[in-house]
Amino acid sequence: MKVVILAGGLGTRLSEYTKTIPKPMIKVGKQPIILHIMKLYAKHGFKNFYIALGYKGQVIKNFFKKNKFGWDINFIDTGKNTMTGGRLKRLQKHLGKDTFMMTYGDGISNVNLNKLLKFHKRNKKLFTLTAVRPPARFGALKIKGKSVSYFKEKSKLDEGWINGGFFVIEPEFINFIKNDKTYLEREPLEIICKKKQLLAYKHEGFWQCMDTKRDKDKLDEIFKKKK
């Protein structure tokens, strides 16, 4: 099964790193985050990768030319300023007519990808996303009048679910993407949601994205503890 990794964004919120390298090449421990992501897929038997390149894509190419992992890796330049949906649209001709997987190049998890795939196949919809609990950053308060009736430091209790990436997608979904300027997470997913073609696979385990320096430091800390 083909695995698409979106790895072309500018990574502006991590500009202290992304001035010289693309975001997926920022290291967690001693390895770029994209490698940790690919190892997760490979561990579950998915080793046919399509990496959607953009900003500083050559850096990613060079890394995999120097380091061999025994995987089938295809690099496709999807443009420097293309949005997430547009990058997938540009890959359409490479993906054929089979179900495929996709994720972002900046989030890591211990999601069971085989269970995710089985869930998708069993429910027969166009698109399955992995729903995760957002990392708890702030204390939760409940206020009645002027008094705090509930206080919990760094609570996940009321934070619900968010899109954690790690998608399984039917190729017909790509037809809902207009062009390079389309964000995957806006019109295409909103439209198929209304059509009841969007599923959520709930993952209660580990998940962490790398949007900010704080996120990167947290990932380094988790990696050091061998978690």
Backbone torsions as a table, in degrees:
resi	resn	phi	psi	omega
1	MET	NA	137.7	-178.8
2	LYS	-77.9	140.8	178.9
3	VAL	-120.9	118.8	177.5
4	VAL	-94.4	132.7	173.4
5	ILE	-120.9	120.6	178.5
6	LEU	-80.0	113.1	-171.9
7	ALA	-135.2	32.1	-173.3
8	GLY	-115.3	-1.7	-174.9
9	GLY	-67.5	165.9	-176.1
10	LEU	-79.7	-24.0	178.5
11	GLY	59.8	43.3	-172.9
12	THR	-62.8	-27.8	-178.4
13	ARG	-77.5	-4.9	175.3
14	LEU	-122.6	41.6	-172.3
15	SER	-61.4	-21.6	177.2
16	GLU	-63.8	-23.8	176.0
17	TYR	-102.4	-40.9	-168.5
18	THR	-79.6	1.1	171.2
19	LYS	-64.9	-31.6	-175.3
20	THR	-112.8	-25.0	-179.3
21	ILE	-135.2	155.8	174.8
22	PRO	-73.1	155.4	-175.5
23	LYS	-52.7	-43.0	-179.0
24	PRO	-63.7	-13.2	179.0
25	MET	-93.2	-0.2	175.5
26	ILE	-67.1	132.9	-172.6
27	LYS	-83.2	142.5	166.4
28	VAL	-116.3	117.3	-168.1
29	GLY	68.4	-127.7	-178.2
30	LYS	-106.6	6.6	-175.9
31	GLN	-124.7	146.0	177.2
32	PRO	-62.4	147.7	-176.9
33	ILE	-59.3	-33.1	179.6
34	ILE	-61.2	-33.0	179.4
35	LEU	-69.7	-40.4	175.8
36	HIS	-59.0	-41.7	-179.5
37	ILE	-64.4	-46.4	-178.6
38	MET	-65.3	-34.4	177.4
39	LYS	-64.7	-35.6	176.5
40	LEU	-60.8	-47.3	179.2
41	TYR	-64.1	-45.5	-178.1
42	ALA	-61.4	-37.7	178.8
43	LYS	-59.3	-32.4	179.6
44	HIS	-93.0	6.0	174.9
45	GLY	94.9	7.2	179.8
46	PHE	-102.8	108.3	-171.5
47	LYS	-128.4	14.9	-179.4
48	ASN	-108.7	96.6	-170.0
49	PHE	-103.0	141.1	172.1
50	TYR	-122.1	106.8	-175.9
51	ILE	-97.8	117.2	-179.5
52	ALA	-83.4	103.1	-175.5
53	LEU	-90.2	158.9	175.7
54	GLY	-157.6	-105.5	-179.3
55	TYR	-59.1	123.1	178.4
56	LYS	50.3	38.3	-178.0
57	GLY	-60.1	-28.6	-178.6
58	GLN	-61.3	-30.1	179.2
59	VAL	-63.2	-41.0	178.6
60	ILE	-67.4	-45.3	178.3
61	LYS	-56.7	-47.4	-177.4
62	ASN	-61.3	-39.7	-179.9
63	PHE	-59.9	-46.0	-176.8
64	PHE	-78.8	-17.0	172.6
65	LYS	-73.3	-36.5	-178.9
66	LYS	-79.0	-32.6	-175.4
67	ASN	-115.9	119.6	-178.3
68	LYS	-101.7	135.2	-177.7
69	PHE	-122.3	0.3	180.0
70	GLY	76.1	19.9	177.7
71	TRP	-104.9	161.2	175.4
72	ASP	-93.3	106.0	-174.9
73	ILE	-116.1	124.1	178.0
74	ASN	-114.0	127.9	-179.7
75	PHE	-104.4	124.3	178.6
76	ILE	-124.9	123.2	178.1
77	ASP	-75.7	117.2	-178.1
78	THR	-110.5	16.7	174.8
79	GLY	94.0	146.6	-175.4
80	LYS	-71.9	-37.3	-173.7
81	ASN	-110.3	16.9	-179.5
82	THR	-74.9	142.0	179.1
83	MET	-84.5	172.9	-172.6
84	THR	-57.7	-43.8	178.7
85	GLY	-67.4	-42.0	179.1
86	GLY	-60.1	-36.5	178.2
87	ARG	-63.5	-43.1	178.5
88	LEU	-65.3	-41.2	179.0
89	LYS	-57.5	-40.9	-179.3
90	ARG	-67.8	-19.2	179.1
91	LEU	-89.7	-6.1	-171.5
92	GLN	-48.9	-46.9	-176.0
93	LYS	-68.1	-19.9	179.3
94	HIS	-85.7	-17.6	-169.3
95	LEU	-94.3	-19.5	176.9
96	GLY	68.9	-150.6	-171.6
97	LYS	-111.9	17.6	-178.2
98	ASP	-104.3	156.4	172.0
99	THR	-56.1	141.6	177.4
100	PHE	-138.9	166.5	177.8
101	MET	-108.2	157.1	178.0
102	MET	-152.0	149.7	172.4
103	THR	-152.6	173.9	176.2
104	TYR	-88.2	157.4	-179.1
105	GLY	-88.2	21.5	-175.9
106	ASP	-142.8	20.7	179.3
107	GLY	-137.0	140.4	-177.0
108	ILE	-127.9	149.7	-174.8
109	SER	-155.9	169.3	171.8
110	ASN	-110.9	28.1	179.7
111	VAL	-58.3	139.7	177.2
112	ASN	-82.1	103.3	-172.7
113	LEU	-69.1	-28.3	177.0
114	ASN	-70.7	-37.9	176.2
115	LYS	-67.6	-39.2	176.7
116	LEU	-59.0	-46.5	-179.9
117	LEU	-63.3	-44.2	178.7
118	LYS	-60.5	-41.8	178.2
119	PHE	-58.9	-46.0	-179.5
120	HIS	-62.1	-48.1	-177.4
121	LYS	-63.9	-38.5	-177.7
122	ARG	-66.9	-34.6	-173.8
123	ASN	-93.2	-11.8	170.3
124	LYS	52.2	51.4	174.0
125	LYS	-116.5	174.7	-176.2
126	LEU	-72.4	-32.2	-166.0
127	PHE	-150.0	128.7	172.8
128	THR	-120.1	128.2	173.8
129	LEU	-110.7	156.8	175.2
130	THR	-91.1	118.0	178.6
131	ALA	-91.2	131.6	-178.6
132	VAL	-130.3	161.9	173.2
133	ARG	-82.2	131.6	178.8
134	PRO	-65.4	143.8	176.9
135	PRO	-57.0	133.6	-177.4
136	ALA	-72.3	117.7	-178.8
137	ARG	-109.4	-26.7	-171.4
138	PHE	-128.3	157.3	174.2
139	GLY	-73.3	146.4	179.3
140	ALA	-99.6	136.5	178.1
141	LEU	-125.5	144.7	165.5
142	LYS	-120.5	131.4	-174.1
143	ILE	-120.0	129.7	173.0
144	LYS	-116.7	116.2	-175.2
145	GLY	62.1	-117.1	178.1
146	LYS	-102.2	-10.1	-173.7
147	SER	-95.5	143.8	174.4
148	VAL	-83.1	118.1	-178.8
149	SER	-94.5	-13.7	-179.4
150	TYR	-150.9	133.2	176.0
151	PHE	-138.6	129.3	176.9
152	LYS	-144.0	119.9	-179.7
153	GLU	-67.0	132.4	178.5
154	LYS	45.6	59.8	-176.5
155	SER	-89.0	139.4	172.7
156	LYS	-99.3	-1.9	-168.8
157	LEU	-52.7	-49.0	-172.8
158	ASP	-104.1	14.4	-172.1
159	GLU	-90.1	-4.5	174.2
160	GLY	63.2	-148.1	-176.1
161	TRP	-120.9	149.3	174.8
162	ILE	-131.5	165.1	176.6
163	ASN	-71.8	115.5	-178.7
164	GLY	-100.9	10.9	-176.7
165	GLY	77.6	-145.6	-178.7
166	PHE	47.9	72.5	-174.1
167	PHE	-98.8	153.3	164.4
168	VAL	-122.4	129.6	-167.7
169	ILE	-134.8	139.6	170.8
170	GLU	-88.2	141.5	-173.8
171	PRO	-58.8	-26.1	180.0
172	GLU	-62.3	-24.1	-179.7
173	PHE	-58.1	-34.0	-174.9
174	ILE	-60.1	-24.6	179.1
175	ASN	-66.0	-15.9	178.1
176	PHE	-84.5	-4.0	179.7
177	ILE	-95.3	125.1	-176.1
178	LYS	-75.2	-60.3	-171.5
179	ASN	-160.4	-169.8	-178.1
180	ASP	-55.5	-28.5	-174.7
181	LYS	-84.7	-2.7	-176.3
182	THR	-80.5	126.5	171.5
183	TYR	-84.0	127.9	177.7
184	LEU	-51.9	-40.8	-169.9
185	GLU	-80.2	-4.0	179.8
186	ARG	-102.8	-111.5	-172.1
187	GLU	-51.3	-50.1	-174.7
188	PRO	-58.0	-47.1	-178.6
189	LEU	-73.2	-32.9	177.3
190	GLU	-65.3	-40.7	-179.4
191	ILE	-65.3	-49.3	-176.7
192	ILE	-71.4	-22.7	174.3
193	CYS	-63.9	-45.3	178.2
194	LYS	-63.4	-30.9	179.8
195	LYS	-85.0	4.5	-179.3
196	LYS	58.9	41.1	179.8
197	GLN	-115.0	11.7	-177.5
198	LEU	-115.4	121.7	-178.8
199	LEU	-110.0	154.6	174.0
200	ALA	-121.9	123.6	173.3
201	TYR	-97.1	114.5	-174.4
202	LYS	-79.9	123.0	178.3
203	HIS	-116.2	114.7	-176.7
204	GLU	-92.2	-6.7	-175.6
205	GLY	-82.6	-154.6	-176.0
206	PHE	-69.3	137.1	172.3
207	TRP	-156.9	136.6	177.2
208	GLN	-154.5	128.7	175.3
209	CYS	-97.4	171.5	-179.6
210	MET	-126.1	77.1	-179.4
211	ASP	-91.2	-30.5	-172.5
212	THR	-133.3	171.0	176.9
213	LYS	-59.7	-38.9	179.2
214	ARG	-59.8	-42.2	177.7
215	ASP	-63.2	-42.8	-179.2
216	LYS	-62.2	-44.6	179.8
217	ASP	-62.3	-38.7	179.2
218	LYS	-64.6	-42.9	178.2
219	LEU	-63.1	-41.3	176.7
220	ASP	-59.2	-42.2	-178.9
221	GLU	-64.0	-44.5	178.9
222	ILE	-62.8	-42.0	-178.6
223	PHE	-64.1	-41.7	179.6
224	LYS	-61.1	-35.6	179.7
225	LYS	-80.0	3.8	179.3
226	LYS	59.6	34.9	177.7
227	LYS	-94.8	NA	NA
